[in-house]
Amino acid sequence: MESVGIVRKVDKLGRITLAKEDRKILGINGLDPVEMVREGEEIIIKKYNKDSCCTICSKKIEGDKSLKVEKKIICLDCVSKIERISEK
């Protein structure tokens, strides 16, 4: 992981500011959603990619563990739940 050498204070509402240069490099524009992942004592912030999440449960989908229906992506867990419901 690359350190960019920038230190920010968390404001009273728990917010931090991302440097304009970093937002530009990562392609993060105003009002774009970002994803925060906690790994041990670190928080990783990255641009959110809705195409990698299940439309139904919002769980992140890894690799080819999904089904695409029209323009929607559904994880295999949700596909199984739908199949069980339709069998009743």
C-alpha positions as a Python dict, from the first residue, in 0.01 Angstrom:
ca = {
    (1, 'M'): (0, 0, 0),
    (2, 'E'): (136, 341, -98),
    (3, 'S'): (141, 620, 161),
    (4, 'V'): (53, 960, 18),
    (5, 'G'): (184, 1146, 323),
    (6, 'I'): (-136, 1342, 391),
    (7, 'V'): (-278, 1364, 743),
    (8, 'R'): (-636, 1480, 796),
    (9, 'K'): (-837, 1539, 1113),
    (10, 'V'): (-1179, 1383, 1152),
    (11, 'D'): (-1438, 1659, 1209),
    (12, 'K'): (-1707, 1656, 1479),
    (13, 'L'): (-1945, 1466, 1247),
    (14, 'G'): (-1685, 1195, 1170),
    (15, 'R'): (-1601, 1324, 820),
    (16, 'I'): (-1266, 1352, 647),
    (17, 'T'): (-1169, 1534, 329),
    (18, 'L'): (-1004, 1354, 39),
    (19, 'A'): (-740, 1555, -143),
    (20, 'K'): (-846, 1688, -486),
    (21, 'E'): (-543, 1524, -652),
    (22, 'D'): (-630, 1184, -505),
    (23, 'R'): (-996, 1217, -610),
    (24, 'K'): (-882, 1304, -962),
    (25, 'I'): (-643, 1008, -981),
    (26, 'L'): (-913, 768, -856),
    (27, 'G'): (-1188, 919, -1073),
    (28, 'I'): (-1399, 1021, -773),
    (29, 'N'): (-1623, 1319, -849),
    (30, 'G'): (-1857, 1516, -624),
    (31, 'L'): (-2140, 1301, -483),
    (32, 'D'): (-1983, 976, -613),
    (33, 'P'): (-2030, 690, -368),
    (34, 'V'): (-1717, 545, -209),
    (35, 'E'): (-1669, 210, -39),
    (36, 'M'): (-1493, 180, 296),
    (37, 'V'): (-1341, -152, 395),
    (38, 'R'): (-1192, -215, 738),
    (39, 'E'): (-892, -447, 745),
    (40, 'G'): (-763, -483, 1098),
    (41, 'E'): (-678, -133, 1216),
    (42, 'E'): (-689, 21, 867),
    (43, 'I'): (-975, 165, 664),
    (44, 'I'): (-944, 145, 287),
    (45, 'I'): (-1148, 395, 86),
    (46, 'K'): (-1211, 327, -282),
    (47, 'K'): (-1453, 429, -552),
    (48, 'Y'): (-1770, 221, -523),
    (49, 'N'): (-1844, -1, -820),
    (50, 'K'): (-2214, -89, -818),
    (51, 'D'): (-2154, -340, -1098),
    (52, 'S'): (-1972, -565, -852),
    (53, 'C'): (-2259, -583, -601),
    (54, 'C'): (-2582, -784, -592),
    (55, 'T'): (-2888, -580, -687),
    (56, 'I'): (-3095, -754, -420),
    (57, 'C'): (-2874, -785, -111),
    (58, 'S'): (-2592, -541, -205),
    (59, 'K'): (-2330, -806, -117),
    (60, 'K'): (-2004, -767, -305),
    (61, 'I'): (-1969, -1029, -580),
    (62, 'E'): (-1630, -1185, -647),
    (63, 'G'): (-1540, -1336, -983),
    (64, 'D'): (-1812, -1519, -1176),
    (65, 'K'): (-2038, -1589, -876),
    (66, 'S'): (-2335, -1402, -1019),
    (67, 'L'): (-2616, -1409, -1271),
    (68, 'K'): (-2688, -1112, -1497),
    (69, 'V'): (-3056, -1051, -1571),
    (70, 'E'): (-3121, -760, -1806),
    (71, 'K'): (-2891, -493, -1657),
    (72, 'K'): (-2910, -631, -1303),
    (73, 'I'): (-2650, -850, -1130),
    (74, 'I'): (-2770, -1106, -874),
    (75, 'C'): (-2543, -1311, -646),
    (76, 'L'): (-2583, -1690, -645),
    (77, 'D'): (-2715, -1684, -286),
    (78, 'C'): (-3007, -1465, -393),
    (79, 'V'): (-3060, -1677, -706),
    (80, 'S'): (-3092, -1985, -479),
    (81, 'K'): (-3343, -1806, -256),
    (82, 'I'): (-3550, -1706, -559),
    (83, 'E'): (-3543, -2065, -689),
    (84, 'R'): (-3664, -2197, -351),
    (85, 'I'): (-3948, -1945, -345),
    (86, 'S'): (-4055, -2026, -702),
    (87, 'E'): (-4062, -2400, -625),
    (88, 'K'): (-4330, -2352, -357),
}
